[in-house]
Amino acid sequence: MAFTDFKSISQVQEEYDIKYREENFIDYVDLNPSDSFIEEFNFNLDNMDVFTSEASRCENIIYPIIREVYKNFVDRYRLWSHKSISIDNQLGILFLPQMNANKRK
């Protein structure tokens, strides 16, 4: 079946035995951003058009926040940005999530 023949995400999940689960796996803790993060973040807000596109928001707002938080959990979790996941080489199906996090083994 060509990827364009799928009518819903659930069809893809069923065909490729993809399991989807949402859960809170990071314990909430009070974190204080570093001074360098605050300085860079404010620089971005003051001097860049950070809301002009989805890519700009991701690069200048979302990812810096995720990275700053991740520094506190680097020993327990892994974080990837734009790492491709091949689902079916014959059909050329490639999934490219913006962010992916999982537990370290």
C-alpha positions in Angstrom: 0.0 0.0 0.0 1.4 3.4 -0.9 1.7 5.8 1.9 -0.7 8.2 0.1 -3.4 5.5 0.2 -3.7 5.7 4.0 -6.8 7.6 5.1 -5.9 8.1 8.7 -3.1 7.9 11.3 -4.8 4.9 12.9 -4.5 3.0 9.6 -0.7 3.7 9.5 -0.4 2.6 13.2 -2.3 -0.6 12.5 -0.3 -1.4 9.3 3.1 -0.8 10.9 2.2 -1.9 14.4 2.9 1.5 15.9 1.9 2.1 19.5 1.1 5.6 20.6 1.1 6.5 24.3 1.0 9.8 26.1 2.2 10.0 29.7 4.0 12.3 32.0 7.4 10.7 32.6 9.3 13.6 34.0 8.8 14.5 37.6 7.9 18.2 38.1 10.6 20.1 39.8 11.3 23.8 40.3 14.0 24.8 37.9 15.8 28.1 37.6 17.1 29.0 34.2 20.7 30.0 34.0 21.7 33.6 33.6 23.2 32.9 30.1 19.9 31.3 29.0 17.9 34.4 30.2 20.3 36.7 28.4 20.2 34.7 25.1 16.4 34.3 25.3 15.9 38.0 25.9 18.3 38.8 23.1 16.2 36.7 20.7 13.0 38.3 21.8 14.4 41.8 21.5 16.3 41.5 18.2 14.8 38.7 16.1 11.4 38.2 14.5 10.9 35.0 16.5 7.2 34.7 15.7 7.4 35.1 11.9 7.2 31.3 11.2 7.0 27.9 12.8 10.7 27.3 12.2 11.6 30.6 13.8 9.5 29.9 16.9 11.0 26.4 17.2 14.6 27.6 16.8 14.4 30.8 18.9 11.7 30.0 21.5 10.8 26.3 21.9 14.1 24.5 21.4 16.1 26.8 23.7 13.6 26.2 26.5 13.6 22.5 25.9 17.4 22.4 25.9 17.7 24.4 29.1 15.3 22.1 30.9 17.0 19.0 29.4 20.3 20.0 31.1 18.7 18.9 34.4 17.7 15.5 33.1 20.6 14.6 30.7 21.7 11.7 32.9 18.2 10.1 32.7 16.9 11.0 29.2 18.0 11.4 25.6 16.8 14.2 23.4 17.0 14.3 19.6 16.2 17.1 17.2 15.1 16.2 13.6 16.4 12.7 13.8 14.8 10.7 11.0 13.1 7.4 11.7 12.8 5.0 8.7 9.4 3.2 8.8 9.4 1.4 5.4 12.4 1.5 3.1 10.5 0.0 0.2 7.8 2.6 0.3 10.3 5.3 1.2 8.4 6.2 4.4 10.5 8.4 6.6 9.3 10.1 9.8 11.1 13.3 10.9 9.9 14.5 14.3 11.0 17.9 15.4 11.8 16.6 18.9 12.0 13.1 20.4 12.8 12.2 24.0 13.2 8.8 25.6 14.6 7.3 28.8 18.3 6.2 28.9 18.9 2.5 29.4 
